[in-house]
């Protein structure tokens, strides 16, 4: 029986990573660190720009992107030292935990994106659901075209005023799924820890099963984003507006990028077990450190860095500055502007327009 730290397929082993893999690890750390810094700085700019808004979807996405990239940065920094130094905790589940946490946050961010797109695509069917009334009227790629009034309520909507947040039913489902995913991951980490002792549990097999399930989930998420992105693109294309045209192509490009990146990284993980090669380099006579380092870079850069950077670029615009003395104006979501009415979409447009003011108070989740 092979223990988890054995030479064949185990997690750990006390070998230092090859120089090529260490170099890729350092590059990935720099990339993720840069994305985290940009996300947190932009989050600060958004908050300082208009502190009356409270938590918005734009803030939530910047917080999540910064958080999981910070998690990847931590993992990439510790990996070469822990592997070379053969840290006992690293091979007994800590390394697995440190690698899986940012991946779950990454999954949460894009599941949240998917839930918003589902809301927008099915808002006509959900019109009678009071819990979703606010959430489906605010587009993900939202750009404010008017300033905010009624500042007498703004004192309660500061940066950390989570008590006033409204959570839609689909976003609650996303939170539940992510919570269960964390429990699922912790259970696998405990199995890896137990598998290090003299028992039939194979730690490396447990890790492979986890990453197989994770890769399939990412693959399905990419396909779902592509489908709903296409559906949303189709709805937006029926609205004759320059703003709608701009946002329409943002949705289409984001859907295409997530499909390509998620599919590529998922297939790469399923075929090559790349995540485990960085977690603990598996010594093999057939393994080429150069090709492995290239695959590791492609897996993390294409699978995480590219989608994260594109979302930051799409949501780069700052919210409007507050203006206390301006009369209240109607607020139009990203892809809704006044245009000739299409009778086929009359009910859909009416549902959006009638609750635009409520969207100001909608939950970012």
C-alpha angles and dihedrals in degrees: 000000000000118000120220091261096049124123095255114072096323129144107249128005106168096258121137116236116256115264093249092056092045089053092051089046090055092048092050090049090053093047094048092043090053092049091049092050092048092048095049094043091050089047089055092048091050092051094047091046092063118000091178094073097073115197114352131176089257090058093045093053093048090049093049095045091049092047099052093042088052087052091052089048090054091048094049092048095051098040101079094042095045094045096046093043092046093228107200094218092050094060093040096064107291093099091048091049093049091051096044098049097067090043090056091049088049089052090048093054094053094040085056089051090050092050091054092050091049089052092052095046095047101032093117090059092044096048093110094051107099094197092059098039094101101033100057094052097064115074121220093235092050123168119186113227098178135046127251124256137183095065092176088089096043095086089075095049104072131139097282100032095124092153092076095050119118118210121203121224094250091050089050088054090052090051090050092049092050092047090052090047090056090051089048091051093048090052090054091047089054090049089052089050092050091045090064089071127073100285138106094265113111109210095200092051090051090052091048092052091050094050091045090057091043092051092049089051091052090048092052091046091054091051092047092050090050092051096047091040089056091047092049090047089054092051093047093048089066091063115083103217136120090225092049090050092053094048092042091063091045089057092046094049093046091050091049094047094049091048094050096041097043094045093048095048094043094050090045091052094046094049103039109022087229097164091059092048090063095040089057121354109238109219112224134156089226095052118102113203092208095054091041091052091050092050092048091051093048092047096054100031097047096033098048117002098052097050091043093050092047093051090050090051093049092050096041097114118102122235120252120277116252118261116190098188100050118104117246112273130192114260123222124206121235100276100029121091132147110279139140109305118253106209090210091063098032096112092045093052093044091054091053097045097046094062102035093117090052089055089070088068097039120126117257087221 
